[in-house]
Amino acid sequence: MLPDNYVSLNAELRYVIEADNKDEVEKKLMNSNYPTFICKQFVFNREFTEFAMLNENNEFLVLADGSLKRETINEKNFPESYQLIPIEGRVTATERWTFLIDLITHRTGITMDAFTVTLPGSSGNRGDSTSQVWLYQDITELVKASFPNAEVKTVVFAQIIELLTGS
């Protein structure tokens, strides 16, 4: 059971792989800890400064954990590849999230662009609305280097995390 100051949120993975040898690239990416997060559930503290990634709903097998650095960004020029996974809803905030993970041998960080989205028609009787965070990561160049013969054109991931916010 989680402490009161932590919340567990399910994550939905969406991705696009454009490559001549797409099946091979997809199989290897899905079966490895590539430089992206492929998890079923995130756990955050209430301040969203600490995180853990879990492999399955309610099976607390931790894939990675650490601290989360969030910074607001006003950037308008995001990779065109993000448009391959269109956001559903209205973007209300844009941030850059850096997940800092302490491994036994070193510290690593994975940065993703985070879009907070309010879903259309989600306001309830109590003024609650449903929001999501869409975490995007374009790893095209990394995958091209790993699979030089696959003719990789685009690899982009989005993790969609649903939040419930009150008025």
N, C-alpha and C positions, 0 to 999 in steps of 0.2 A: 504494500500500500504506500502511496506517495505521501510525503509530508504536506501539510496544508498550504505551504507557500509555493508548491509546484503544481503545474497543470500538464496533463497529458493530452496531446492533440494528434489526431490521425492525419496522415499525409497521403496524398494521391500523386503518383508519379505519371507525368506525361513526357514524351520525348519524340524527337524526330531525328532519324538517321538517314542521310542521303549519301549513298556510296554504291559503287558498282558491286561490291561484295558485301552488301548490307547484312545478310544473315550471319556471316562470320563475325563481323564487327559487333553486331548486336549481341550475339551469344557471349563473346568475350567480355564485353562491357557489363552485361547483366550478371556475370559469374565472377566478377572480381571487385575489389575495392578501388575502382578507378577514381580519379580526382573529382568525384562528385558524390553527393549523398544519395544513396538509394536505400531508403528506409521506409517502414510502414508507419512509424509513430515518432513524434518528437516530444520530449519532455522539457519544459522551460520553467524557470522560477518566475514568480509573478512580475518581476522587473525586466524579464527577458535579457538577462545578463549572463545566465548560465544555461547550458543545454545538455541533453543526452539524446542519442538516436537509438531507437529500438528496432529489432528485426521484425517483430510481429506484434499485433495488437495484444496487449495484456501479457505478453511473454517478455519479461524484463531482461532480455539478453541485450546488453549494451554493445552497440557497434562502435560508438565513439562518444566521448563527452568532453566538456571543457567550458570555456567562457565564450561569450558572444559579444562582439563589438559591433554596435550599430551606429551608422552615421547618416544623417539626412543628406540627400543629394538633389540638386535641381537639374541634373543632366537631362538633356532631351535626345541625345544621339546614342541610343542603345543599339546593339547589334541588330541588323535586319532579321537575323534568324529567329529572334523572339517572336516575330509576327507569324511564324509557322505554328506557334502554339498561342492562339489569340486569347487574351484575357477576357473573361466573361464578367462584366460588371463595370463599375465606375472606380477608377483609380483615385484614391484620396491621399496617398502619401507614397513617396519613393525614397528608399534607403539603400545603403550598401551594407550587407551583413557579412562579417568575417567571423567564421567559426574557428576558434583557436583550440587545437587539440594537443595535449601533452602526451606524446608517445614515450616508450621506455628509452629510446635512443635519441629522440629529437622532438622539437615542437614544430607543428605544421599549422598552416591556416588555409582555409578554403573560403574564397570570397564569392558571394552571389548577389545579384541585384534583386531587391525585395520590393514588391508592389503591394501595398495594402489596398484591397478592393472591397467596396460595398456592393452586395448583390442587389439586383433590381427587385422591388416588391418584397423586401425581406423585413420591413418594419412590422412588428406585431402590436397587439393591444397594449402591452406594457411599455411600448417604445423601444423594445429590443430590435436590434438589426443583426443580420448575419454578415460578417466580414470574413475575408480570406486574405492570407498572405501568399502571393505567388513568388516563389524563389526561382530565378532563372540563372542558368549557367551555360554559356557557349564554350564547348571544349573541342571545337573543330580542329584547332591547330595541334593540340595535344594528341588527338586521335590520328591525325594525318601523320605525325611523327612515329606513332606506334604501329600504324598499318600503312606503310608506304606503297604497297601494291594494291590496296583496296580502292583507290581512286575516291577517297573521302571528299565530299563536297561540304556537308554541314552535319554537325552533331550538336543538338541543343536539348537541355533538360529543363523541366519545370516541376517543382514540388509545390503542390497546393495544400495549404494548411488552413483548415476552417476554424474560425474564432467565433464566439458568441459574446457580443458586447451589449451592455445595457445602456439606458438613457442617463 
